[in-house]
Every structure is written in structure tokens, then in C-alpha cells.
Amino acid sequence: MKIIVQKFGGTSVATEEARMRIVSRVADAKDRGYSPVVVVSAMGRAGDPYATDTLISLAKAASVEPSPRELDLLMSCGEIISTVVVTSTLRTAGIDSFALTGGQAGIITDDNYNNSQIMKVETRKIVGKLAEGKVVVVAGFQGMTESGDVTTLGRGGSDTTAAAIGAALDAETVEIYTDVDGVKTADPRLVPEARTIEHLTYEEICQMAHEGARVIHPRAVEIAMRHNIPIRVRSTFNDLPGTLVAVGQGMLFWPEARHLHVVTGVTHIAGLCQVALVDGREEPLPYTGTFRRLADSGISVDMISVTPKTCSFVVKEDLSERTLRILDGLGLKPRILHDCAKVSVVGSGMRGLPGVMANVSEALSGAGVEILQTSDSHVTISCLVRRPDLEKAAQALHARFALDAPRDRGGIQ
């Protein structure tokens, strides 16, 4: 049995016209000899009647801090509604289909409500229905604990559902359908010249997702990478091929070619603030206790820079007041710079290649953008900038690395 997993996002299930596009995608997969498993998100976006954010608002109207367990029960309803509606639509179109909640589909999670991790996928029920010739429609974003409680998988959880089911079923591919025609070289709202990338490695898309690209959740990519399952990101609303994410070969290991495509894309995260600690005492700052207290309070820090006498890091803007209270309680006097953003260049081609940071700094300097702080990995260089400078920073980096020009990443399959 040749299995394909097709995941459809909120805009893809929100209207009757969009759901007929789902029918077309599923019918095409069947015509190509596949047994499709369809994973769906809740309908629409915040403000729409069945969207997840709308359901959260409903719960918080009744209680400022609803129980995480009960909140998961409510949040799971959006995907269940989509599952029933899409299944009925497929049946009306003559495609025999069968609806399953996440728990019924065998998705077993831990009990970390609102952000559960998938422990295993028991595929017996899905496989049985596929063997009967049915299309199985699964509610994304949700699972069930061993004791039978409904759980949800956190933001982007439907992508994770699709990847986990694809891995468990040894699917030939996972298709992620959305309202854009693939992964872009930058956010088109900031960089109008941004174009769709034809091929990406798992490492590149994972880093792009972590650094702000919102087309696919990094947890889903990590699952697909571990099991070597290709992912194709494409639009529900047109027939363009989209972006293929798979194992990188060929030019990634051909040193002479790496210089042609150093950077794959430019990403960004807004809504950040910079926290700087400077202490005049003789003894070093108490970093260990500081970071432990922040972690115990649920505050994640990023872009960390530490010396014996100084320390700076980045937190989300909405956590700045809580961060300040914790640091004040430790006797530290932080300097906080609000309204910041992180802009990053991502690309496997920069690994070990001299001059990438020089190009980044020259591009931003030429655009009149001050770099407040930096961090890097083998495939990313990130710069903290002031939020009003974000658009020109992204445009300058996109132009510097010629990302508006098509590239050939031959050898990626």
C-alpha cells in the first residue's frame, strides 16, 4: 500500500470552495495510486467561529485561567468539526471516507496539556480503514493520554500530527497545504521580491521555522527528518509545485558550488526586547542562578552573550515585566531595550565559509541599520535590530545575497 499524508490548514477548510479543492487534491492522489490520509486543522483564523483562538477566548471569558486539561478538551473541538465537515464533503463527492479524532487515530501523548508531546502512534485503526479502500480523515493538533484524556500539541500541532502519522505509516511523502505556494526566501510583506524556494534540506527548513518562518512547524520537520520522509509545502489554491523538503545531496557536498548559494532565506521574529546586565562589583555576575530563576518562571531566553562582567539576552516583549521583576529580586539592575526584532539569514551553504558575517554587517550598515546583538550557528546568522528597522534590514539582506534570483539545488530529491 502506497500511503500519502495530506495536511490542510485552517484557510483550506474554511469555505465550501476551499473544501472542494481538498476533494480535488485527494482524488488526484487516489488517481496516482496512493492511499491518502488527510489531516485537518480547525476552520479559519482568530475571530472565525470554530478557530482555535476563538475557542480559547470563549474559555477565558468564563475563567481568566481555565484548567489546562479542560482547555484542551475545548480546543480539540475545532479540529473535530473540520474532520466531520471534510469527511462529509469527500463522501458527497463520491470518495469513501472515515473520520477519526487524534485519539481514535492512535496518537498517544504525554499529559503536558496545551503542549503535549507525541509518545507513539498506534496505526492499527488507520491501516485497517485504508485496507478497506477508505480515505482516513484525522483531526490534527490533538491526541490522547494513556489514561484517555484529550490533549493538544501546541501551535502548529496539525503539522506535527501529519508528520507523526507519516512516520508511523512509512508514508512516501507528507504534503502540507496552506494559502501560500511554498516556502519563500523572505516574508513577502517585508520583501516584495521574495520568491518561492523549490528545494530545501531538512536542516534549512527547520532553522527557518525556528527563526520565524511560519509555513511549517519545526517539530514536524524534525520528525520527518528522523524518518527520512519528504515534505512538500504547497498551496491548496493553485497547482504550483511548491517547496520540496528532503535530504540534501549533490551541491551541498560539492565545495566549488557552495559559494553560489550561501544563503537560502531571510527570516524574522518581531516582538522582542533586549535585556542587558552590567555589574560594577569585583566578583562575576551570578549567571547560573539568574538563568535558573528565569527558566523556573517559564521564561525562554535567546541570543545569549556572556562575559565575566556583562550579560545580554533577548526575551519576548510580553515577558519583559516578569523578567524585570525576577532580576530585581536577584539584586540585578538590567537595562531593557524594547521594540526589537531578530532578522536571520539561513543556509547550509554558509557552513565554514568565510565572509558571510562580513556581508551581513556590510548590508545592514549600508541600509543604516544598527546591529544591537548577534548570534549564529553552522547554518544561521541572526542580528537583533530595532523594530522600525526590520523591513529595510530584511530587504538589504535579501538583496545582498541575491535571493530574488532563481537557484538550482540539483541533487536534492
C-alpha positions as CSV (number, residue, x, y, z in Angstrom):
1,M,0.0,0.0,0.0
2,K,1.4,3.4,-1.1
3,I,0.5,5.9,1.5
4,I,0.4,9.7,1.3
5,V,-0.4,12.1,4.1
6,Q,-2.1,15.4,3.1
7,K,-2.5,18.1,5.7
8,F,-4.8,21.0,5.1
9,G,-4.6,24.2,7.2
10,G,-7.3,26.5,8.5
11,T,-7.9,28.5,5.4
12,S,-8.0,25.3,3.3
13,V,-11.0,24.0,5.2
14,A,-12.8,27.3,6.0
15,T,-15.1,27.6,3.0
16,E,-17.1,25.3,0.7
17,E,-15.0,26.5,-2.3
18,A,-11.7,25.6,-0.4
19,R,-13.0,22.2,0.7
20,M,-13.8,21.4,-3.0
21,R,-10.1,22.0,-3.6
22,I,-9.4,19.4,-0.9
23,V,-11.6,16.9,-2.8
24,S,-9.6,17.6,-6.0
25,R,-6.3,17.0,-4.1
26,V,-7.5,13.8,-2.6
27,A,-9.0,12.5,-5.9
28,D,-5.7,13.3,-7.7
29,A,-3.7,11.3,-5.0
30,K,-6.0,8.3,-5.4
31,D,-5.7,8.5,-9.2
32,R,-1.9,8.3,-8.8
33,G,-2.3,5.1,-6.8
34,Y,-2.0,6.5,-3.3
35,S,-4.0,5.7,-0.2
36,P,-4.5,9.1,1.3
37,V,-4.6,10.0,5.0
38,V,-6.0,13.6,5.4
39,V,-5.1,15.7,8.4
40,V,-7.1,18.9,9.0
41,S,-6.8,22.0,11.2
42,A,-9.6,24.0,12.7
43,M,-11.6,26.2,10.3
44,G,-10.3,29.7,9.7
45,R,-8.4,32.0,11.9
46,A,-8.9,34.1,15.1
47,G,-12.4,35.5,15.1
48,D,-13.9,32.7,12.9
49,P,-16.5,30.7,14.9
50,Y,-14.6,27.4,15.1
51,A,-11.0,28.7,15.1
52,T,-8.7,27.6,18.0
53,D,-8.1,31.2,19.1
54,T,-11.9,31.8,19.2
55,L,-12.4,28.8,21.4
56,I,-9.6,29.9,23.7
57,S,-11.3,33.3,24.1
58,L,-14.6,31.6,24.9
59,A,-12.9,29.6,27.7
60,K,-11.1,32.7,29.1
61,A,-14.4,34.7,29.1
62,A,-15.6,32.2,31.7
63,S,-12.3,32.0,33.6
64,V,-9.2,34.0,33.5
65,E,-7.1,30.9,33.9
66,P,-9.1,27.9,32.7
67,S,-7.8,24.4,33.7
68,P,-5.2,23.2,31.1
69,R,-7.0,19.9,30.9
70,E,-10.4,21.3,30.3
71,L,-8.9,23.9,27.9
72,D,-7.5,21.0,25.8
73,L,-10.9,19.5,25.7
74,L,-12.4,22.7,24.3
75,M,-9.5,23.4,21.9
76,S,-9.8,20.0,20.3
77,C,-13.3,20.8,19.1
78,G,-12.2,23.0,16.2
79,E,-10.3,20.2,14.5
80,I,-13.1,17.6,15.2
81,I,-15.6,19.9,13.5
82,S,-13.3,20.2,10.5
83,T,-12.8,16.5,10.4
84,V,-16.5,15.8,10.2
85,V,-17.2,18.5,7.6
86,V,-14.3,17.4,5.3
87,T,-15.3,13.8,5.6
88,S,-18.9,14.6,4.7
89,T,-17.6,16.7,1.8
90,L,-15.5,13.9,0.4
91,R,-18.4,11.4,0.8
92,T,-20.7,13.7,-1.1
93,A,-18.1,13.8,-3.9
94,G,-18.1,10.0,-4.1
95,I,-14.9,9.4,-2.1
96,D,-15.5,6.9,0.7
97,S,-14.0,8.4,3.9
98,F,-13.8,7.7,7.6
99,A,-13.3,10.4,10.3
100,L,-11.1,9.9,13.4
101,T,-10.2,12.1,16.3
102,G,-6.5,12.2,17.2
103,G,-7.0,9.7,20.0
104,Q,-9.1,7.4,17.8
105,A,-6.3,7.6,15.2
106,G,-3.9,6.2,17.8
107,I,-1.9,9.3,18.7
108,I,-0.8,8.8,22.3
109,T,0.8,11.7,24.1
110,D,2.2,12.7,27.5
111,D,0.0,14.7,29.8
112,N,1.6,18.1,29.3
113,Y,-1.7,19.8,28.5
114,N,-1.8,22.5,25.8
115,N,1.7,21.5,24.5
116,S,1.8,17.7,24.6
117,Q,4.5,15.6,23.0
118,I,3.6,12.5,20.9
119,M,4.8,9.3,22.6
120,K,3.7,6.9,19.9
121,V,1.2,6.4,17.1
122,E,-0.8,3.1,17.1
123,T,-1.7,2.7,13.5
124,R,-3.9,-0.4,13.5
125,K,-7.2,1.5,13.0
126,I,-5.9,3.8,10.3
127,V,-4.3,0.8,8.4
128,G,-7.5,-1.2,8.7
129,K,-9.6,1.6,7.2
130,L,-7.1,2.2,4.4
131,A,-7.1,-1.5,3.6
132,E,-10.9,-1.2,3.1
133,G,-10.2,1.4,0.5
134,K,-11.3,4.4,2.6
135,V,-9.7,7.8,2.9
136,V,-9.0,8.4,6.5
137,V,-9.6,11.9,7.8
138,V,-7.8,12.7,11.1
139,A,-8.3,15.7,13.4
140,G,-4.9,17.4,13.7
141,F,-3.4,19.2,16.7
142,Q,-4.6,16.6,19.2
143,G,-4.0,13.3,20.8
144,M,-4.9,11.3,23.9
145,T,-3.0,10.2,27.1
146,E,-2.7,6.6,28.1
147,S,-5.4,7.3,30.6
148,G,-7.8,8.6,28.0
149,D,-7.6,12.4,28.5
150,V,-7.7,14.6,25.4
151,T,-4.6,16.7,24.8
152,T,-3.4,19.2,22.2
153,L,0.0,19.6,20.7
154,G,0.7,23.3,20.8
155,R,0.9,25.8,18.0
156,G,1.5,24.2,14.6
157,G,0.3,20.9,16.1
158,S,-1.5,19.8,12.9
159,D,1.8,19.8,11.1
160,T,3.2,17.6,13.8
161,T,0.2,15.2,13.5
162,A,0.8,14.9,9.8
163,A,4.5,14.2,10.2
164,A,4.0,11.7,13.1
165,I,1.3,9.8,11.1
166,G,3.5,9.8,8.0
167,A,6.4,8.4,10.0
168,A,4.3,5.7,11.7
169,L,2.8,4.6,8.4
170,D,6.1,4.9,6.5
171,A,4.4,7.2,4.0
172,E,6.0,8.0,0.8
173,T,5.5,11.8,1.3
174,V,3.8,14.3,3.5
175,E,2.1,17.2,1.8
176,I,1.4,20.4,3.7
177,Y,-1.3,22.5,2.1
178,T,-1.6,26.1,3.0
179,D,-2.7,29.5,1.5
180,V,0.8,30.3,0.1
181,D,2.6,28.5,-2.7
182,G,5.5,27.2,-0.8
183,V,8.4,28.4,1.5
184,K,9.5,31.9,0.5
185,T,13.0,33.4,0.5
186,A,11.6,36.1,2.9
187,D,8.2,37.3,4.2
188,P,6.6,38.9,1.1
189,R,5.0,41.5,3.4
190,L,8.5,42.8,4.1
191,V,10.3,41.9,0.9
192,P,8.0,42.1,-2.2
193,E,10.8,40.4,-4.3
194,A,10.6,37.2,-2.2
195,R,10.2,34.1,-4.3
196,T,9.3,30.5,-3.7
197,I,12.2,28.2,-2.9
198,E,12.0,25.0,-5.0
199,H,14.1,22.7,-2.7
200,L,15.2,22.8,0.9
201,T,17.1,20.5,3.2
202,Y,15.5,19.4,6.5
203,E,18.2,21.4,8.3
204,E,17.4,24.6,6.4
205,I,13.6,24.5,6.8
206,C,14.0,23.6,10.5
207,Q,16.2,26.6,11.1
208,M,14.0,28.9,9.1
209,A,11.0,27.7,11.1
210,H,12.8,28.2,14.4
211,E,13.8,31.7,13.3
212,G,10.3,32.9,12.4
213,A,9.2,31.3,9.1
214,R,5.6,30.2,9.8
215,V,4.9,27.9,6.9
216,I,5.6,24.7,8.8
217,H,6.3,23.8,12.4
218,P,9.9,22.8,13.2
219,R,8.7,19.8,15.3
220,A,7.1,18.4,12.2
221,V,10.3,18.8,10.2
222,E,12.3,17.1,12.9
223,I,10.0,14.1,12.8
224,A,10.2,13.8,9.0
225,M,14.0,14.2,9.1
226,R,14.4,11.4,11.6
227,H,12.4,9.1,9.4
228,N,13.7,10.5,6.0
229,I,10.1,11.3,4.8
230,P,10.0,14.1,2.1
231,I,7.7,17.0,2.8
232,R,6.1,19.1,0.1
233,V,4.7,22.5,1.1
234,R,2.3,23.9,-1.5
235,S,-0.9,25.9,-1.9
236,T,-4.4,24.5,-1.8
237,F,-5.5,27.1,-4.2
238,N,-3.2,26.7,-7.2
239,D,-1.3,23.9,-9.0
240,L,2.2,25.2,-8.5
241,P,4.7,22.5,-7.2
242,G,5.6,24.4,-4.0
243,T,8.7,23.6,-2.0
244,L,10.2,20.1,-1.6
245,V,11.9,19.4,1.7
246,A,14.2,16.3,1.6
247,V,17.7,15.0,2.1
248,G,20.3,17.3,0.6
249,Q,22.8,15.8,-1.8
250,G,25.0,16.9,-4.7
251,M,26.0,20.6,-4.4
252,L,25.8,20.6,-0.6
253,F,28.8,18.4,-0.7
254,W,30.5,20.0,-3.7
255,P,32.6,22.7,-2.2
256,E,33.0,24.6,-5.5
257,A,29.3,25.1,-5.8
258,R,28.6,26.2,-2.2
259,H,29.6,29.8,-3.0
260,L,26.8,30.1,-5.5
261,H,24.0,29.7,-2.9
262,V,25.4,30.6,0.5
263,V,22.1,31.8,2.0
264,T,18.7,30.2,1.4
265,G,16.4,32.7,3.0
266,V,15.9,35.6,5.4
267,T,13.6,35.2,8.4
268,H,12.5,37.4,11.2
269,I,10.9,37.4,14.6
270,A,9.4,40.7,16.0
271,G,8.0,41.4,19.5
272,L,11.3,41.1,21.3
273,C,13.3,43.1,23.9
274,Q,16.9,43.1,24.8
275,V,18.0,42.6,28.4
276,A,21.5,43.8,29.3
277,L,23.1,43.2,32.7
278,V,26.2,45.2,33.7
279,D,27.7,44.9,37.2
280,G,30.4,47.0,38.8
281,R,31.3,44.6,41.5
282,E,34.6,42.7,41.6
283,E,33.0,39.2,41.5
284,P,31.4,37.9,38.4
285,L,27.7,38.2,37.8
286,P,25.6,35.3,39.2
287,Y,24.7,33.8,35.8
288,T,23.8,30.3,36.9
289,G,21.2,31.4,39.5
290,T,19.8,34.1,37.1
291,F,19.2,31.7,34.2
292,R,17.7,29.1,36.6
293,R,15.3,31.5,38.1
294,L,14.2,32.7,34.6
295,A,13.8,29.1,33.5
296,D,11.7,28.1,36.6
297,S,9.4,31.0,35.8
298,G,8.8,29.8,32.2
299,I,10.9,32.5,30.5
300,S,12.9,31.3,27.5
301,V,15.9,33.4,26.6
302,D,17.6,33.8,23.2
303,M,20.7,35.3,21.7
304,I,22.7,34.9,24.9
305,S,26.0,36.7,25.3
306,V,28.0,36.3,28.5
307,T,31.3,37.7,29.7
308,P,32.6,37.7,33.4
309,K,31.2,41.3,33.8
310,T,28.4,41.6,31.3
311,C,25.5,39.6,30.1
312,S,22.8,40.3,27.5
313,F,20.0,38.2,26.1
314,V,16.6,38.5,24.4
315,V,13.1,37.7,25.7
316,K,9.7,38.1,24.2
317,E,8.2,41.6,24.7
318,D,5.2,40.3,26.7
319,L,7.6,38.6,29.2
320,S,9.7,41.8,29.8
321,E,7.8,42.9,33.0
322,R,8.1,39.4,34.6
323,T,11.8,39.2,33.6
324,L,12.4,42.6,35.2
325,R,10.7,41.5,38.5
326,I,12.8,38.4,38.7
327,L,16.1,40.2,38.0
328,D,15.2,43.0,40.5
329,G,14.6,40.2,43.1
330,L,18.1,39.0,42.5
331,G,19.5,42.4,43.1
332,L,20.4,43.0,39.5
333,K,19.7,46.2,37.6
334,P,19.0,45.3,34.0
335,R,18.8,47.7,31.1
336,I,15.9,46.8,28.8
337,L,15.6,47.9,25.2
338,H,12.0,47.4,24.0
339,D,10.6,47.1,20.5
340,C,13.3,44.9,18.9
341,A,13.3,42.3,16.2
342,K,15.6,39.5,15.2
343,V,16.5,39.1,11.5
344,S,18.3,36.0,10.3
345,V,20.0,34.6,7.2
346,V,19.7,30.8,6.9
347,G,21.6,28.5,4.6
348,S,23.5,25.3,4.5
349,G,26.0,26.9,2.1
350,M,27.4,29.2,4.8
351,R,28.8,26.3,6.9
352,G,32.5,27.0,7.4
353,L,32.6,29.7,4.6
354,P,34.5,32.9,5.4
355,G,32.9,36.3,4.7
356,V,29.2,35.6,5.4
357,M,29.2,37.8,8.5
358,A,31.1,40.5,6.6
359,N,28.4,40.5,4.0
360,V,25.7,40.7,6.7
361,S,27.2,43.6,8.5
362,E,28.0,45.5,5.3
363,A,24.5,45.0,4.1
364,L,22.9,46.3,7.3
365,S,25.4,49.1,7.7
366,G,24.7,50.2,4.1
367,A,21.0,50.3,4.9
368,G,21.5,52.4,8.0
369,V,20.5,49.5,10.4
370,E,22.3,49.3,13.7
371,I,23.2,45.7,14.9
372,L,22.4,45.5,18.6
373,Q,23.5,41.9,19.1
374,T,24.3,38.8,17.1
375,S,24.2,35.0,17.4
376,D,25.0,32.3,15.0
377,S,25.1,28.5,14.3
378,H,26.5,26.5,11.4
379,V,23.6,27.5,9.2
380,T,22.3,30.8,10.6
381,I,23.5,34.3,11.5
382,S,21.0,36.3,13.5
383,C,21.1,40.0,14.2
384,L,19.0,41.9,16.8
385,V,17.8,45.3,15.4
386,R,15.2,47.9,16.3
387,R,11.7,47.0,15.2
388,P,11.3,50.1,12.9
389,D,14.5,48.9,11.0
390,L,13.2,45.4,10.4
391,E,11.8,46.0,6.9
392,K,14.9,47.6,5.5
393,A,17.1,45.1,7.2
394,A,15.3,42.2,5.6
395,Q,15.3,43.9,2.2
396,A,19.0,44.7,2.5
397,L,20.0,41.1,3.4
398,H,17.7,39.6,0.7
399,A,19.3,41.9,-1.9
400,R,22.9,41.3,-0.7
401,F,22.6,37.5,-1.1
402,A,20.7,37.8,-4.4
403,L,17.8,35.8,-3.2
404,D,15.5,37.2,-5.9
405,A,17.4,35.2,-8.4
406,P,16.3,31.5,-9.0
407,R,18.8,28.9,-8.0
408,D,19.4,25.3,-9.0
409,R,19.8,23.0,-6.0
410,G,20.5,20.0,-8.1
411,G,20.8,16.6,-6.4
412,I,18.0,17.2,-3.8
413,Q,15.4,14.5,-4.3
